[in-house]
Amino acid sequence: MTEKTNKIDVFEKVNNYILAEMEKGIIPWEQTWFSESTYNIVSGKPYSFLNKLMLGRSGAWATFKQWKQLGGSVKKGEKANAVCFWSFVTKRLRMKKTRVKK
């Protein structure tokens, strides 16, 4: 298998989730009147809109390792949820030094 086929196609996964929710009559991006935030319990940072859709419910979330570090546990048979990490990348361009002949 190539590296490309090993990676999860995030677009396809999000698209399938949204379509499945809509088939159930749920509009996943519609905010209910009362809403709690969806955040990481260790960092306290809120999740993005896309990750809120992927997680499916609000509240505190953490990785398996984060729950272990906090002294918690994960019930046997529980399944993981996927989230997407992204950040801006700043690249520096190197300019070639050229001399102008007079």
C-alpha positions in Angstrom: 0.0 0.0 0.0 1.2 3.5 -0.7 1.3 6.2 1.9 -1.7 7.9 0.4 -4.0 4.9 0.7 -3.0 4.5 4.4 -4.1 7.9 5.4 -7.7 8.6 6.3 -9.5 10.7 3.8 -10.8 13.5 6.1 -13.0 15.1 3.5 -14.8 11.8 2.8 -15.1 11.0 6.5 -16.6 14.4 7.3 -18.9 14.3 4.3 -20.2 10.8 5.2 -20.8 11.9 8.8 -22.8 15.0 7.7 -24.9 13.0 5.3 -25.6 10.2 7.8 -26.8 12.9 10.4 -29.0 14.6 7.8 -30.6 11.2 6.8 -31.5 10.9 10.5 -33.2 14.4 10.3 -30.4 16.1 12.3 -28.8 19.2 10.9 -25.3 18.9 12.5 -24.3 22.5 12.2 -27.4 23.8 13.8 -26.8 25.2 17.2 -29.3 24.3 19.9 -30.6 27.0 22.2 -28.6 25.8 25.1 -25.1 24.9 24.2 -22.0 24.0 26.1 -18.6 24.2 24.6 -16.6 21.3 23.3 -13.0 21.5 24.7 -9.9 19.6 25.5 -9.9 18.9 29.3 -6.1 19.2 29.6 -5.4 22.4 27.6 -8.9 24.0 28.1 -8.8 25.0 24.4 -12.1 24.8 22.5 -12.4 22.5 19.5 -13.0 24.0 16.0 -16.4 23.8 14.3 -15.2 20.9 12.2 -14.1 18.9 15.3 -17.3 19.7 17.1 -19.1 18.1 14.1 -16.8 15.1 14.2 -17.1 14.5 18.0 -20.9 14.7 17.9 -21.5 16.1 21.4 -20.2 18.9 23.6 -18.3 18.6 26.8 -14.8 17.7 27.9 -12.7 15.5 25.6 -9.2 14.1 25.9 -6.9 11.5 24.4 -6.5 8.1 26.1 -3.1 9.1 27.4 -4.5 12.4 28.8 -7.2 10.5 30.7 -4.5 8.2 32.1 -2.3 11.1 33.2 -5.4 12.7 35.0 -5.9 9.4 36.9 -9.0 8.5 34.8 -9.8 5.4 32.8 -11.6 4.5 29.6 -14.4 2.0 29.7 -13.7 -1.3 28.0 -15.1 -1.4 24.5 -15.2 2.4 24.1 -14.2 3.6 20.6 -12.0 6.6 19.6 -13.3 9.6 17.8 -11.2 11.3 15.1 -10.4 15.0 15.2 -8.4 17.1 12.7 -5.4 19.1 13.6 -4.3 22.0 11.5 -2.1 25.0 11.8 -0.6 27.7 9.7 2.9 27.1 8.4 5.2 30.0 7.9 8.1 29.5 5.5 11.0 31.8 5.0 12.1 32.3 1.5 15.8 32.6 1.0 16.8 35.3 -1.5 19.8 34.7 -3.7 22.4 37.4 -3.4 23.1 38.7 -6.8 25.6 41.4 -7.7 24.7 43.9 -10.3 27.6 44.7 -12.7 28.0 48.3 -13.6 
